Amino acid sequence: MARRKSKKLWRRAWGPFPHPEYQVWHSMIRRCCKPDNPDFPRYGGRGISVCDRWRDDFMAFLSDMSPRPTRTHSLDRFDNDGDYSPANCRWATPWQQSRNTRLVHRAGGGTYLRDRWFAQIRIKGRKTYLGCFATHSQAKLAYRQARVRARIAAEIDAATTPWVGR
């Protein structure tokens, strides 16, 4: 019976095995592909998947992403609604990670719900609905335009209202 030669995952000549990167890759796979994972509803359950190149090949992941620059860097997706792929991922600092969350995107005027972005603005304590959009950038643009219009209206109102205190 002939022995099948197994493919070696890592060679000692390359240095120590990159355990932290492997842990990141393995966690990414579990979040997106394993329904019994506690984080699955926020990732795989939301439609986020791992590209075919990375799904079964840690070495492809490491080749595309390279080792982490520092211990504090973590895997981050540019587009939070996009898949894990070489074009959408980076090693990010904790500060970059904190600026790239769904909660921060909501602060820009859009709220994500059921595959749509809803934009609204609060003017003088009243919420005004601006519309429903396919992308976050469209909702953010509507919010910015409404904010500019509200600021102009407030300046006109202040300029035309007689000041009683004089």
Summary of the structure (lengths in Angstrom):
residues: 166
radius of gyration: 23.7
end to end distance: 103.1
largest distance: 103.1
contacts: 381
relative contact order: 0.08
helix: 44%
strand: 18%
